[in-house]
Amino acid sequence: MRTAEEKFYRARITTRDEFSPGLWKFHLDPGGEFQFVAGQFATLGVQTSQKLIERAYSIVSSPYERELELFVELVPAGELTPLLHALPVGAYMSLRKLAKGRFTLDLKSGHKNHLLLSTVTGVAPYISYIRTLYKDWSDNRPPADIHLFLLNAASRSWEFGYHEELEQLATKVPWLTYIPTVSRSHEDTKWCGETGRVEDLIRKYTDEWNLTGSDTTGYLCGHPQMIELGKGILLRRGFAKESLKEEVYWIPPKTLRR
Ligand SMILES: Cc1cc2nc3c(=O)[nH]c(=O)nc-3n(C[C@H](O)[C@H](O)[C@H](O)COP(=O)(O)OP(=O)(O)OC[C@H]3O[C@@H](n4cnc5c(N)ncnc54)[C@H](O)[C@@H]3O)c2cc1C
């Protein structure tokens, strides 16, 4: 059996930015070499007097960055997030040395188009794809002939987390189209952009962008209901099951399931 030292790093928080109550991003010095592919997740943990509590978190940063960046939503009644949320800059947490996950960019199918759908923190793996592609593109190692179409939702615009970065990149590079949408526009009256949930907008934008099952891979990340509904819409639009990738962040309690 492997020892704790072989399995875990002690990762240190180097920055912390809470930009909306209960939504924050932070950087971690992993405490050793941490290899991953854009789209994978890290397993973070906090040791209590009884046990080590661990959860999965999609990595926001690109493998080209030295530190790991994470984007987390506080679940007030949750086991881990209240403990993570209380950690200041300089505090340590456990980090499994192995990154995991298959929610990586599909470069095998030959599809030119990649439709990225997300709710709030579900944008995390897409930021990692985009930063990685951007670094390659800026270094004159252009990515394969692909185009990313990102449809990202939050209840209110101050919950986006990466809005400015995405907006700037989308004006700079020819391979990214970005549409942010706000679902509670009545609570965000200054918002002038798109409104509605992701699942309300999939038909409109797949039509507008001319995305079909034969040339597009669909990705769905974050809220389980958006993923379930979104998948149904894309399947009915002719996407093959094998062309859909999903990262479900949590399983709703049974009473809330439809
Ligand atoms: C592959 C993967 C990647 C993930 N990446 C991220 C990420 O980048 N950022 C992030 O914030 N979370 C992410 N998650 C979710 C994360 O792993 C935890 O489940 C979440 O942070 C809640 O942990 P907790 O211990 O506080 O709550 P728990 O004790 O695990 O959950 C308590 C209850 O809250 C429900 N619940 C859990 N999360 C939410 C939520 N966000 N909203 C509403 N109800 C919820 C659960 O179903 C449960 O009923 C990811 C999950 C997976 C599987």
The ligand as an SDF file (V2000), in Angstrom:
LIG
                    3D

 53 58  0  0  0  0  0  0  0  0999 V2000
  -15.1750   15.9110  -11.8880 C   0  0  0  0  0  0  0  0  0  0  0  0
  -15.7280   16.9870  -10.9630 C   0  0  0  0  0  0  0  0  0  0  0  0
  -15.2310   18.2790  -11.0280 C   0  0  0  0  0  0  0  0  0  0  0  0
  -15.7510   19.2690  -10.1880 C   0  0  0  0  0  0  0  0  0  0  0  0
  -15.2690   20.5390  -10.2900 N   0  0  0  0  0  0  0  0  0  0  0  0
  -15.7760   21.5150   -9.5030 C   0  0  0  0  0  0  0  0  0  0  0  0
  -15.3090   22.8660   -9.6320 C   0  0  0  0  0  0  0  0  0  0  0  0
  -14.4440   23.1890  -10.4560 O   0  0  0  0  0  0  0  0  0  0  0  0
  -15.8430   23.7920   -8.7920 N   0  0  0  0  0  0  0  0  0  0  0  0
  -16.8020   23.4830   -7.8660 C   0  0  0  0  0  0  0  0  0  0  0  0
  -17.2310   24.3820   -7.1310 O   0  0  0  0  0  0  0  0  0  0  0  0
  -17.2620   22.2090   -7.7350 N   0  0  0  0  0  0  0  0  0  0  0  0
  -16.7590   21.2260   -8.5220 C   0  0  0  0  0  0  0  0  0  0  0  0
  -17.1940   19.9330   -8.3650 N   0  0  0  0  0  0  0  0  0  0  0  0
  -18.0930   19.6260   -7.2280 C   0  0  0  0  0  0  0  0  0  0  0  0
  -17.2400   19.2980   -5.9870 C   0  0  0  0  0  0  0  0  0  0  0  0
  -16.5390   18.0880   -6.1840 O   0  0  0  0  0  0  0  0  0  0  0  0
  -18.0930   19.1480   -4.7150 C   0  0  0  0  0  0  0  0  0  0  0  0
  -19.1030   18.2160   -4.9560 O   0  0  0  0  0  0  0  0  0  0  0  0
  -18.7180   20.4640   -4.2680 C   0  0  0  0  0  0  0  0  0  0  0  0
  -17.6910   21.4380   -4.0480 O   0  0  0  0  0  0  0  0  0  0  0  0
  -19.5260   20.2960   -2.9560 C   0  0  0  0  0  0  0  0  0  0  0  0
  -18.7030   19.7370   -1.9880 O   0  0  0  0  0  0  0  0  0  0  0  0
  -19.1570   19.7270   -0.4520 P   0  0  0  0  0  0  0  0  0  0  0  0
  -18.3300   18.6800    0.2400 O   0  0  0  0  0  0  0  0  0  0  0  0
  -19.1150   21.0960    0.1280 O   0  0  0  0  0  0  0  0  0  0  0  0
  -20.6900   19.2800   -0.5010 O   0  0  0  0  0  0  0  0  0  0  0  0
  -21.2390   17.7880   -0.2930 P   0  0  0  0  0  0  0  0  0  0  0  0
  -21.1690   17.4470    1.1590 O   0  0  0  0  0  0  0  0  0  0  0  0
  -20.4860   16.8800   -1.2360 O   0  0  0  0  0  0  0  0  0  0  0  0
  -22.7080   17.9340   -0.8060 O   0  0  0  0  0  0  0  0  0  0  0  0
  -23.7960   18.3160   -0.0010 C   0  0  0  0  0  0  0  0  0  0  0  0
  -25.0590   18.3550   -0.8320 C   0  0  0  0  0  0  0  0  0  0  0  0
  -25.0030   19.4550   -1.7480 O   0  0  0  0  0  0  0  0  0  0  0  0
  -25.2340   19.0170   -3.1000 C   0  0  0  0  0  0  0  0  0  0  0  0
  -24.3090   19.8380   -3.9070 N   0  0  0  0  0  0  0  0  0  0  0  0
  -23.0060   19.6430   -4.1290 C   0  0  0  0  0  0  0  0  0  0  0  0
  -22.4870   20.6440   -4.8710 N   0  0  0  0  0  0  0  0  0  0  0  0
  -23.5050   21.4920   -5.1100 C   0  0  0  0  0  0  0  0  0  0  0  0
  -23.6000   22.7260   -5.8060 C   0  0  0  0  0  0  0  0  0  0  0  0
  -22.5540   23.2970   -6.4170 N   0  0  0  0  0  0  0  0  0  0  0  0
  -24.8110   23.3430   -5.8470 N   0  0  0  0  0  0  0  0  0  0  0  0
  -25.8860   22.8000   -5.2320 C   0  0  0  0  0  0  0  0  0  0  0  0
  -25.8550   21.6180   -4.5610 N   0  0  0  0  0  0  0  0  0  0  0  0
  -24.6750   20.9790   -4.5010 C   0  0  0  0  0  0  0  0  0  0  0  0
  -24.8740   17.5330   -3.0950 C   0  0  0  0  0  0  0  0  0  0  0  0
  -25.6280   16.8330   -4.0690 O   0  0  0  0  0  0  0  0  0  0  0  0
  -25.2820   17.1070   -1.6890 C   0  0  0  0  0  0  0  0  0  0  0  0
  -26.6490   16.8180   -1.6590 O   0  0  0  0  0  0  0  0  0  0  0  0
  -16.7330   18.9440   -9.2230 C   0  0  0  0  0  0  0  0  0  0  0  0
  -17.2280   17.6200   -9.1500 C   0  0  0  0  0  0  0  0  0  0  0  0
  -16.7460   16.6690  -10.0120 C   0  0  0  0  0  0  0  0  0  0  0  0
  -17.3000   15.2690   -9.9140 C   0  0  0  0  0  0  0  0  0  0  0  0
  1  2  1  0
  2  3  1  0
  2 52  2  0
  3  4  2  0
  4  5  1  0
  4 50  1  0
  5  6  2  0
  6  7  1  0
  6 13  1  0
  7  8  2  0
  7  9  1  0
  9 10  1  0
 10 11  2  0
 10 12  1  0
 12 13  2  0
 13 14  1  0
 14 15  1  0
 14 50  1  0
 15 16  1  0
 16 17  1  0
 16 18  1  0
 18 19  1  0
 18 20  1  0
 20 21  1  0
 20 22  1  0
 22 23  1  0
 23 24  1  0
 24 25  2  0
 24 26  1  0
 24 27  1  0
 27 28  1  0
 28 29  2  0
 28 30  1  0
 28 31  1  0
 31 32  1  0
 32 33  1  0
 33 34  1  0
 33 48  1  0
 34 35  1  0
 35 36  1  0
 35 46  1  0
 36 37  1  0
 36 45  1  0
 37 38  2  0
 38 39  1  0
 39 40  1  0
 39 45  2  0
 40 41  1  0
 40 42  2  0
 42 43  1  0
 43 44  2  0
 44 45  1  0
 46 47  1  0
 46 48  1  0
 48 49  1  0
 50 51  2  0
 51 52  1  0
 52 53  1  0
M  END
$$$$
